[in-house]
């Protein structure tokens, strides 16, 4: 397994937000995590990326214990997060935003990856000198994903990539996610749009009140009566 999480707990002060989380992600998989607002999905991602510190349990990446590793070490190891809400440096150019994403890589690696990103998203190359804040919502999401790709992730953590986007742009974002998966990028996708996430994913987890309550293939979770009623409106 690329990533293994066993018995993970997280507290905000005295308040426990994650309870005994077990999950695993293998190399090349696209794994989705779905659940209602407030279920703890973003908290889990922040704990995996090192922004939050686990209060119990273990996190192993490529066989190495990273439970208490700082976030910058996790980025260098290959765990890179695309944050909820995109969080661009709005006044800075598109290209400068991308270069910042590759700060852990050498100059030659940054240049090589920059060209790969521009080949994948030609609109970013066209707008490379534009302020990131002038891009459309969909273009900003492409930039957020591309900024993460500049770090050459082994595991890409995507937090609510469809947030605030029109249905047409949501389709474009998920087409991009599938393209990345088909290109060999391992992805852990947190997404409130359960149907889109589970139809895209190889496997999925369902989170409620800070705990994992279901785990199965994406297709079987979509067919699960509990999931259909709670998250698919069926």
PEFEN-V362107 format. One record per residue. N is the residue number from 1. RES is the residue in one small letter. BURIAL is 1 if it has 24 or more other ideal C-beta (glycine too) atoms within 12 Angstrom, else 0. Layout:
n = {N & N}
res = {RES & RES}
burial = {BURIAL & BURIAL}
This chain:
n = {1 & 2 & 3 & 4 & 5 & 6 & 7 & 8 & 9 & 10 & 11 & 12 & 13 & 14 & 15 & 16 & 17 & 18 & 19 & 20 & 21 & 22 & 23 & 24 & 25 & 26 & 27 & 28 & 29 & 30 & 31 & 32 & 33 & 34 & 35 & 36 & 37 & 38 & 39 & 40 & 41 & 42 & 43 & 44 & 45 & 46 & 47 & 48 & 49 & 50 & 51 & 52 & 53 & 54 & 55 & 56 & 57 & 58 & 59 & 60 & 61 & 62 & 63 & 64 & 65 & 66 & 67 & 68 & 69 & 70 & 71 & 72 & 73 & 74 & 75 & 76 & 77 & 78 & 79 & 80 & 81 & 82 & 83 & 84 & 85 & 86 & 87 & 88 & 89 & 90 & 91 & 92 & 93 & 94 & 95 & 96 & 97 & 98 & 99 & 100 & 101 & 102 & 103 & 104 & 105 & 106 & 107 & 108 & 109 & 110 & 111 & 112 & 113 & 114 & 115 & 116 & 117 & 118 & 119 & 120 & 121 & 122 & 123 & 124 & 125 & 126 & 127 & 128 & 129 & 130 & 131 & 132 & 133 & 134 & 135 & 136 & 137 & 138 & 139 & 140 & 141 & 142 & 143 & 144 & 145 & 146 & 147 & 148 & 149 & 150 & 151 & 152 & 153 & 154 & 155 & 156 & 157 & 158 & 159 & 160 & 161 & 162 & 163 & 164 & 165 & 166 & 167 & 168 & 169 & 170 & 171 & 172 & 173 & 174 & 175 & 176 & 177 & 178 & 179 & 180 & 181 & 182 & 183 & 184 & 185 & 186 & 187 & 188 & 189 & 190 & 191 & 192 & 193 & 194 & 195 & 196 & 197 & 198 & 199 & 200 & 201 & 202 & 203 & 204 & 205 & 206 & 207 & 208 & 209 & 210 & 211 & 212 & 213 & 214 & 215 & 216 & 217 & 218 & 219 & 220 & 221 & 222 & 223 & 224 & 225 & 226 & 227 & 228 & 229 & 230 & 231 & 232 & 233 & 234}
res = {x & x & x & x & x & x & x & x & x & x & x & x & x & x & x & x & x & x & x & x & x & x & x & x & x & x & x & x & x & x & x & x & x & x & x & x & x & x & x & x & x & x & x & x & x & x & x & x & x & x & x & x & x & x & x & x & x & x & x & x & x & x & x & x & x & x & x & x & x & x & x & x & x & x & x & x & x & x & x & x & x & x & x & x & x & x & x & x & x & x & x & x & x & x & x & x & x & x & x & x & x & x & x & x & x & x & x & x & x & x & x & x & x & x & x & x & x & x & x & x & x & x & x & x & x & x & x & x & x & x & x & x & x & x & x & x & x & x & x & x & x & x & x & x & x & x & x & x & x & x & x & x & x & x & x & x & x & x & x & x & x & x & x & x & x & x & x & x & x & x & x & x & x & x & x & x & x & x & x & x & x & x & x & x & x & x & x & x & x & x & x & x & x & x & x & x & x & x & x & x & x & x & x & x & x & x & x & x & x & x & x & x & x & x & x & x & x & x & x & x & x & x & x & x & x & x & x & x & x & x & x & x & x & x}
burial = {0 & 1 & 1 & 1 & 1 & 0 & 0 & 1 & 1 & 1 & 0 & 0 & 0 & 0 & 0 & 0 & 1 & 1 & 1 & 0 & 1 & 1 & 1 & 1 & 1 & 0 & 0 & 0 & 1 & 1 & 1 & 1 & 1 & 1 & 1 & 0 & 0 & 0 & 1 & 1 & 1 & 1 & 1 & 1 & 1 & 1 & 1 & 1 & 1 & 1 & 1 & 1 & 1 & 1 & 1 & 0 & 1 & 1 & 1 & 1 & 1 & 0 & 0 & 0 & 0 & 1 & 1 & 0 & 1 & 0 & 1 & 0 & 0 & 1 & 1 & 0 & 1 & 1 & 1 & 1 & 1 & 1 & 1 & 1 & 0 & 1 & 0 & 1 & 0 & 0 & 0 & 0 & 0 & 1 & 1 & 1 & 1 & 1 & 1 & 1 & 1 & 1 & 0 & 1 & 1 & 0 & 0 & 0 & 0 & 1 & 0 & 0 & 1 & 1 & 0 & 0 & 1 & 1 & 0 & 1 & 1 & 0 & 1 & 1 & 0 & 0 & 1 & 1 & 0 & 1 & 0 & 1 & 0 & 0 & 1 & 0 & 1 & 1 & 1 & 1 & 1 & 1 & 1 & 1 & 1 & 1 & 1 & 1 & 1 & 1 & 1 & 1 & 1 & 1 & 1 & 1 & 1 & 1 & 1 & 1 & 1 & 1 & 1 & 0 & 1 & 0 & 0 & 0 & 1 & 1 & 0 & 1 & 1 & 1 & 1 & 1 & 1 & 0 & 0 & 1 & 1 & 0 & 0 & 0 & 1 & 1 & 1 & 1 & 1 & 1 & 1 & 1 & 1 & 1 & 1 & 1 & 1 & 1 & 1 & 1 & 1 & 1 & 1 & 1 & 1 & 1 & 1 & 1 & 0 & 1 & 1 & 1 & 1 & 1 & 1 & 1 & 0 & 1 & 0 & 0 & 1 & 1 & 0 & 1 & 0 & 0 & 1 & 0 & 0 & 0 & 1 & 0 & 0 & 0}
